[in-house]
Amino acid sequence: MSDSRHGWLPYLAFAAIALIWGASFLFIKVAVQDMSPSVLVLIRSSSGLVALAVIMAVMHHRLIPLDWKARVLPFAIMAVTGGVLPWVAIAWGEERISSGLASILNATTPLFAAIFVFWVIPSERPSLVNYAGVLIGVAGVVILVLPDLSVGGLQGDVLGTLAVLVASVSYAVSALYQRRRLRGMNVYEASIGQLAMTSLIVLPLAAPGLPNVHFELQSIAAVLALGLAGSGVAGVLYYYVLNSLGPVRGSGVTLLIPLTAVFWGVTILHEVVTVPIVVGMVVILAGIVLTNVGRGAARPERSEPAPSPAASRPRRDLPTSGEEA
């Protein structure tokens, strides 16, 4: 099954990711009330690891690649840039800002990807129109941050906002690293490798906070849903989308996430949506649309997109340099 014959598959995966990750900000907001950000990341990555291991076992995929030693460093880099740093930053930020605002700020990921891709992947450099979109998106961020910054200075909501922006930068770096260094890797091996390294790296950070966790049913359910769906299932889909559509268009999945995240924040958590939030969201999303104007899909790589049962067994002839998000 190839992307040339089934070109709609990356876009179907794209939509599924948006739905799953749109709810993730709600889950984070609920879970972080009863546990520290680092503990949340530990449970999230561990539960996602278990979920993905089960999926791989059912589909007869190798859990540990033969050349795993050569992949430890790439997996560690992906774990830091695509797991530990952004997940802790977003959870810490959501202790200070609403889940809806966090989702809007996270939508800036493709803007940062468009900036960095100029140097990292020259063949996929955006056009002048795309960079106009970047400037518009940055203006949207200013609209979101300026009211709180002018009233309270660099504290509270502003620090939470900056934390989520750091997460967006980290996600952009992660997407570009995957595209540059890990193209062609089996998506399942890439996903489980990152989740395993994320769990190992965050463990010493989370350990001191484990005794202080309040085991409330809704918080535990939220973080498990975050791990099983958001980090397990959606993680595999995201690797596939990035490899199929490229880092700028692939990370553009964040365009749809704020819409569902704001909806759930308002209806479930009764969060308040202010005029600057609405205006900032519209401006940022407009910038992201322009960032993706005229950019065709990336050329398909020799990778293993979510395979059919007949193709789900490990293949020894696949490239060993990989694909990750």
N, C-alpha and C positions, 0 to 999 in steps of 0.2 A: 504494500500500500504506500504510494508516494504522494508527496505534497502536490506534484504537478497534476495528478489525476484527481485528487481530493483536496483542492485548494481551500475548501471551506472549513476543513478540520481545525487549522490554527485559529480561525475566528470563532468557532464554536468553543474551543478551549479558552479563548480570550474572554468570552461572555461568562463562562462558568467561573473563571477566576474573579471577575468583577463581582459576581454575586456572593461568592464565598468570602472574599476579602472585604467586601462592603460591611458584612456582619462582624468582621474581626475587630473593628474599632469598638463596637458595642461590647464584645466579649472582653476586650482588654479593660475597658472602663469598669466593668462589673468585677473582674477578677482582681484588679490592682487595689481594690478596697480592702482586701483581706490578706494580701501578700506583697512582698517587695517586688520591684521590677525584675531583679535578677532571679528570684525564685519563680516568678511567672515564666520567664524565658526558659528556665531549666525544665519545668513541667511541660511547657509548650513543645520544646524540642524533643524531649524524651517520649512524650505521647505520640508526637508526629513520627518519630523514629520507629516506634513499635507498630504504628499503623502501616507505615510504608514497608516494613519488613514482612508483615503479613501479606500485603498486596504482592510483593515480590515473590514470596514463597508460593502463593496460590498460582502465580503466573510462571513459575519455574525459572525465575531469574536468580542468578548468582548473587548472594548477599555481599560477599567479599571478593572484589576483583583479584585476579591472579597477580597483577602488578600493583597492589595496594600501597606498597612502600613508596613507589614513585609518585603516588598521588596524595600523600599525606600533606605536603606543603600547599598544593593547590586547594585541597579541601579545607585546610586551616584558613587560608586567605578568604575563601568563600564564606566560611563559617563566621569570620569576624565582620566582613563587609556586608554580607547578606543575612546574617543571623544575630549574633551577639550585640553588636553595636546598634543597629537600627531598632531591634526589638526592645532592648533596654531603654533606648532613647525615647521611643514612642510611648512605652509604658510610663516612664518617668514624666514625660510631657503630659500624658492624660491624667496624671494626678493633679495637674494645674489648669488644664484647658479641657473643653468639651470634646467628646469623641467625634462630633461632626467637624469641628475646626481642625482637629488632628488629621482627619481624612482629607480635608481640602489642602492642607499644607503638604501632606504626603503626595498629593497629585503633582507636585513640582518635580518629581523624579525625572520625567523625560526632558524637562528644561535643563537640568544639570547634565543629563546624558548628552543632550545636543551640544552643550558647551565643551564637554570633555572629549567627545568623539572627534572633534576637529584635529586633535593631536594623536589620539589613540588609534583610530581607524580612518585614515585619510580617504579611503575608497567610499566611505559612507558619510562624508561630510555633508551637513545640511546646507541649504541654499540661503540667500539673503532673506528671503521671505520666512524661512524657518527661524532664522536668528531674530527677525522682527517679532516672531511669536515668543521667543525667549524673553525679550525685553518687555513685552506685554505681560507675560507671566510673572516676571519679577515685580512689575508695577502692581499686580494683584496681591503679591505677598506684602508689599509696602502698605497697601490699603488695609490688609488684615492686621498688621503689626502696629501701625502708626498710632491709632487711638489709645491703645494700652501703653505704648511707649511714652507718649506725650503726657499721660496722666500719672502713671506710676513709676516711670523710669524702667531700668533694667532689673525687673523683679517679677515674681509671680507668673502672671499669664505670659509675659514676654519671654521669660526663660523657658517656659513650657513650649512656646512657639518655636524658639530657637532650637530646642532639643529635637523637635520633630523635623525641622529643616535639616539638621545634621543627619538624621536618619535618611532623609531623601537623598542627600549627597552620597551617603554610604551605599544606598541601593543602586544609584547610578554607577558608582565605581564598580560595584559587584556585577552589574549587567555587562559593562564594558570588558571587565576582566574575563567573564565567561565567554564573551564573543571573541575576544582576542586570543585567549590561551587555552580554552577548554572546549572548543567546538568539536563535535563528532563523538563525544563520549555518550555512552548509553545513559539516557535520562534518569533511569532508576538508580544506577550506580552513583551518578552525580548527586542526586537528591539525598540518598541515604548517607553518602559520604559527608555531605555538608551537615546534615542533622546530627550525625554521630560526633563530628568534631565540635559542633555548637554545644552539645550536651557536655562534652569533656571540658571545653574551655570555660563555660559559665559555671560549672560545678563549684570550684573554689570560691567564686564570687557569691554564689547563692547559699553556700553552706551555713554561714553565720546567721542568715535570716530564716532558715528552716524551722527552728523552734518557735518562732513568732508567728507562724502561719495560722490564720483562723480558718478552720475547716468548715466553712459554710457551704451548704449544698450548691447554691447558685454560683458561687465563685469557683468552686472546683469544677462544676459542670461547664462553666464558661471557658476556663483555661483548657480543659480537655477537648472541648469542641474546637477551640482555637488551634490546638496541636493536631488533632486527628484530621480535621478538614482544612484548616488554614495552612498548616505546615506540612501535612502529609500529602493529601490529595492535590491541593492547589500548588504545592511546591513542584510536583512532577509536571503538572500542566504548564507552569510558568517556564520551566526549562525548555519545554517543547516549543512554546510560543516564541521565546527569545531566539532560539535557533532557527525557527521558521520565518519570523518576521523581522528579525534584527533588533538591536538594543533600544533604538529610539522608538520605533513603532511598538515593539513588544512591551517596553516599560510604560507605554501609553495606556495600558490597561487601567492605570490610575485615573484616567479621565472619567471612567464610569463609576468608580468606587465612591467618590464623595456624594453622589446623588443618592445612592442607597444608604450610605452611612449616616448622612444627615437625616434622612427619613426615619431610620431606626432610632437615632438619638433623640429625635423629637417625640416620636410616638411611644417609645418604650421608657426612655430615661427622662422625658419631659425637659429636654435641654432647650434653651432659648436661642433662637436664630436671630441675630441682630442685622441691621442694614449693612454695616461694613462686612459682615460675614457673607451675606448674599452677593454684594457687589464684588468683593474679593474673589469669591468662587467663580462668578461669571467671567471676570477678567482673566483669571488663571486658566480656566478651561478654554477660553477663546485663544489664549496664548498657546496652549498645548495643541489645539486644532491647527493653528498656523505652523507650529513646529513640525507637524507631520504632513503638511501639504506637499504634494508632488514627490513624496518619497515612496518608491516602489518596494515591494517585498524583497527581502534578502534572498540571495541564491540559496537553494536548499543544500544542506551539507550531508555528508554521509553519516547519518546518525540514526538512532532508533527511536522514532516517535512512538507514542503509546501503541504497541504492536498488537496485531491479531494473535490469537492463540497459536496459530501455526508458526508465527515468527517470534514467539515470546521466549524461546530458549536462548541461553547465552550463546553468542557468536564470537569465535576466536579471531575472525578476520576484520573486526571493526577497529577503527583507529583508537588508540589509547589516550590521545589527548582529547579534552572533553568539551562538555556542554553543561553549563550551569547558569543559575540566575543570580 
